[in-house]
Amino acid sequence: MEKEMVKTEVVPAMQLMPLVDILDGTEGVTMWFEIPGASAKDVSIEVHDGVMSMSAKSSLRRNGRAIEFKRSFRIADGVDPEKIQAKTQDGVLELHVPKSERAKVHKIKVS
């Protein structure tokens, strides 16, 4: 008796660009990414050559395919990547990118 070979096809994840709200404040930029179905362990944030890239694998599926969110932004020179803060809650990733001292508004007193 011959065994039937069952082929399993690997379907690549569907890559989506998440919606993002951006607020430019005096101390830095805060960004909120909509990443439903993704938790902190599913999120990756990297900074390389002045570009911050975010990816998040969702537990949700669309048309039978896994969902992966991806988005990249150029960040200002002088931003220390070690000072970027990130947290997730209820399908939203919040990133705070502090401004460098050079990028902050400095008022000069005129006498």
Stockholm file with secondary structure:
# STOCKHOLM 1.0

chainA/1-111         MEKEMVKTEVVPAMQLMPLVDILDGTEGVTMWFEIPGASAKDVSIEVHDGVMSMSAKSSLRRNGRAIEFKRSFRIADGVDPEKIQAKTQDGVLELHVPKSERAKVHKIKVS
#=GR chainA/1-111 SS CCCCCCCCCCCCCEEECCCEEEEECSSEEEEEEECTTCCGGGEEEEEETTEEEEEEEEEEEETTEEEEEEEEEECCTTCCGGGCEEEEETTEEEEEEECCTTTSCCCCCCC
#=GC SS_cons         CCCCCCCCCCCCCEEECCCEEEEECSSEEEEEEECTTCCGGGEEEEEETTEEEEEEEEEEEETTEEEEEEEEEECCTTCCGGGCEEEEETTEEEEEEECCTTTSCCCCCCC
//
